C-alpha cells in the first residue's frame, strides 16, 4: 500500500494483518554482525520480490529527510490501529531517524508498536534507542546472535536458536503454536521476557 509517498506493508503470513514499515536490508543495518549479513532472510526476500525492493528503497529516500518522514507518517497512518510492526526489513540507521520514530510513536498512544534491532550495539545510537525504549507503547528488542555480546541490562532480547545463550519463549508463530504474531501478542503486549527465533 502506497500513501502519499510512504510504502506500507499490510502484514504477512507470520505477522498477521498488521501494518508494517520497512527499509532495505543490510545498507540500513549498522549493527549487523557477519552472521546476520550472511543469513539475512529480508535480503533474500528482496532479491525475489523486486516490488518490495523498490518500495523499501523509496522508504529509505523518504526517511533520510526525517522532518518530512515524521510529518508524512503521522499524517498517513490510521488514527485507529491496534498494532504496528517497525522494520520487517531494515533497522534504525541514524540517530535522527530513531528520534523521528519516537515522535511518530508518541503521536499514536493507543497503538502498540514493536521492533527488533541490532543497532543497540552502535554507540552513537544508544541514547536515541533508549528514548524509544522508554515509550510505553513500544516494545523494542535487542536482536543478537552468537557473534554479538549481550545487550545492556534491561533490554528484552531476541535470540536466534543457534546461539548457546538463547533463552526465552520459542516464537509461537514460527513453531505453529499460534497462527501469527498478532494472535500470540507475546512480543507486542508484554513488558518483559525474551524470545527465541528459528534462523530462517
C-alpha positions as CSV (number, residue, x, y, z in Angstrom):
1,X,0.0,0.0,0.0
2,X,1.4,3.4,-1.0
3,X,0.0,6.5,0.7
4,X,1.4,9.9,-0.2
5,X,4.9,8.6,-0.9
6,X,5.0,6.1,2.0
7,X,5.0,2.4,1.2
8,X,3.4,0.4,4.0
9,X,3.1,-3.4,4.2
10,X,-0.3,-4.8,5.1
11,X,1.1,-7.7,7.0
12,X,2.2,-11.2,6.0
13,X,1.7,-14.9,7.0
14,X,3.8,-14.6,10.1
15,X,2.9,-11.1,11.4
16,X,-0.8,-11.3,10.5
17,X,-3.0,-8.4,9.3
18,X,-0.8,-5.8,10.8
19,X,0.5,-2.7,9.0
20,X,4.3,-2.6,8.7
21,X,7.1,-0.2,7.6
22,X,10.4,-1.5,6.1
23,X,13.7,-0.3,4.7
24,X,16.3,-2.0,2.5
25,X,18.2,-4.7,4.5
26,X,21.9,-4.6,5.0
27,X,22.5,-0.9,4.0
28,X,20.3,0.3,6.8
29,X,21.7,-2.1,9.4
30,X,24.7,-0.6,11.1
31,X,24.7,-3.1,13.9
32,X,24.5,-6.2,11.8
33,X,27.1,-8.9,12.5
34,X,28.8,-11.0,9.9
35,X,26.4,-13.9,10.7
36,X,23.4,-11.6,10.3
37,X,24.6,-10.4,6.9
38,X,25.1,-14.0,5.7
39,X,21.8,-15.2,6.9
40,X,19.6,-12.2,6.3
41,X,16.1,-13.5,5.3
42,X,15.0,-10.0,4.4
43,X,17.8,-9.6,1.8
44,X,16.8,-13.0,0.3
45,X,13.2,-11.9,0.1
46,X,14.1,-8.6,-1.5
47,X,16.0,-10.4,-4.3
48,X,13.0,-12.4,-5.4
49,X,10.5,-9.5,-4.9
50,X,11.7,-6.5,-6.9
51,X,8.5,-4.6,-6.0
52,X,9.5,-4.8,-2.3
53,X,13.0,-3.8,-3.2
54,X,11.7,-0.7,-4.9
55,X,9.2,0.1,-2.1
56,X,11.9,-0.2,0.6
57,X,14.3,2.0,-1.4
58,X,11.6,4.6,-1.7
59,X,11.0,4.5,2.0
60,X,14.7,5.0,2.7
61,X,14.8,8.0,0.4
62,X,11.9,9.5,2.4
63,X,13.4,8.5,5.8
64,X,16.6,10.4,5.1
65,X,14.6,13.7,5.3
66,X,13.5,13.0,8.8
67,X,11.2,16.0,9.3
68,X,9.2,15.2,6.1
69,X,9.2,11.5,7.1
70,X,7.8,12.3,10.5
71,X,5.1,14.6,9.2
72,X,4.0,12.1,6.5
73,X,3.9,9.1,8.8
74,X,1.9,11.0,11.4
75,X,-0.4,12.2,8.6
76,X,-1.0,8.9,6.8
77,X,-1.2,6.3,9.5
78,X,-4.7,5.4,10.5
79,X,-5.8,7.1,13.7
80,X,-7.2,3.7,14.9
81,X,-4.9,0.7,14.7
82,X,-4.1,-1.8,17.4
83,X,-0.6,-2.8,16.4
84,X,2.2,-1.7,14.0
85,X,5.4,-3.5,13.2
86,X,8.5,-1.4,12.5
87,X,11.1,-3.0,10.2
88,X,10.2,-6.3,8.8
89,X,13.3,-5.4,6.8
90,X,15.9,-2.8,7.8
91,X,16.9,-1.1,11.1
92,X,17.4,2.2,12.9
93,X,20.2,3.6,10.8
94,X,20.8,7.0,12.3
95,X,20.0,9.0,15.5
96,X,17.7,11.4,13.7
97,X,15.8,8.5,12.1
98,X,15.3,6.9,15.5
99,X,14.3,10.2,17.0
100,X,11.7,10.7,14.3
101,X,10.2,7.3,15.2
102,X,10.0,8.3,18.8
103,X,7.8,11.3,17.8
104,X,5.7,9.1,15.5
105,X,5.1,6.5,18.2
106,X,4.2,9.2,20.7
107,X,1.6,10.6,18.3
108,X,-0.3,7.2,18.5
109,X,-0.5,6.4,22.2
110,X,-3.4,3.9,21.6
111,X,-1.3,1.8,19.2
112,X,1.2,-0.9,20.2
113,X,4.4,-0.8,18.2
114,X,7.2,-3.3,18.2
115,X,10.6,-3.8,16.6
116,X,13.8,-5.8,16.8
117,X,17.1,-4.0,16.4
118,X,20.8,-4.8,16.2
119,X,21.6,-1.1,16.2
120,X,21.7,-1.2,20.0
121,X,25.4,-2.1,19.6
122,X,26.2,1.1,17.7
123,X,27.5,3.7,20.4
124,X,26.1,6.7,18.5
125,X,22.6,5.2,18.6
126,X,22.5,4.2,22.2
127,X,20.7,7.3,23.5
128,X,18.1,7.6,20.7
129,X,17.2,3.9,21.2
130,X,17.0,4.4,25.0
131,X,14.5,7.1,24.3
132,X,12.5,4.8,22.1
133,X,12.6,2.1,24.8
134,X,11.2,4.5,27.3
135,X,7.9,4.8,25.3
136,X,5.1,2.9,26.9
137,X,3.5,1.8,23.6
138,X,6.7,0.4,22.0
139,X,8.3,-3.0,22.6
140,X,11.9,-2.8,21.3
141,X,14.0,-5.9,21.4
142,X,17.8,-6.1,21.2
143,X,18.4,-8.7,18.5
144,X,21.6,-10.8,18.9
145,X,23.4,-13.8,17.5
146,X,26.4,-15.8,18.9
147,X,28.9,-13.4,17.3
148,X,27.5,-10.5,19.4
149,X,27.8,-9.6,23.1
150,X,24.8,-9.5,25.3
151,X,23.0,-6.1,25.3
152,X,22.9,-3.9,28.4
153,X,20.8,-4.9,31.3
154,X,17.1,-4.0,30.9
155,X,16.7,-4.9,27.2
156,X,14.3,-7.6,26.1
157,X,16.4,-9.9,23.9
158,X,15.6,-11.6,20.6
159,X,17.9,-14.6,20.2
160,X,18.4,-17.0,17.3
161,X,18.2,-20.6,18.3
162,X,21.7,-21.4,17.2
163,X,23.1,-19.1,20.0
164,X,24.1,-21.2,23.0
165,X,23.0,-18.3,25.3
166,X,19.4,-18.4,23.8
167,X,16.7,-18.3,26.4
168,X,13.1,-17.2,26.4
169,X,9.9,-18.2,24.7
170,X,10.2,-20.0,21.4
171,X,8.4,-17.9,18.8
172,X,4.9,-19.3,18.7
173,X,4.2,-18.1,15.2
174,X,7.3,-19.9,13.8
175,X,6.6,-23.1,15.7
176,X,2.9,-23.3,14.8
177,X,1.5,-22.8,18.3
178,X,-0.1,-19.5,17.1
179,X,-1.1,-18.5,13.7
180,X,0.5,-15.1,13.7
181,X,2.4,-12.5,15.8
182,X,-0.9,-10.7,16.3
183,X,-2.6,-13.8,17.6
184,X,0.2,-14.5,20.0
185,X,0.9,-11.0,21.3
186,X,3.9,-12.0,23.4
187,X,6.4,-9.6,21.8
188,X,3.8,-6.9,21.3
189,X,1.9,-6.7,24.5
190,X,4.2,-7.9,27.3
191,X,6.7,-5.7,29.0
192,X,9.2,-8.4,29.9
193,X,10.5,-11.7,28.5
194,X,13.0,-12.7,25.9
195,X,12.1,-14.6,22.7
196,X,14.0,-17.2,20.6
197,X,13.6,-17.3,16.8
198,X,14.5,-20.2,14.5
199,X,17.1,-19.0,12.0
200,X,15.3,-18.7,8.7
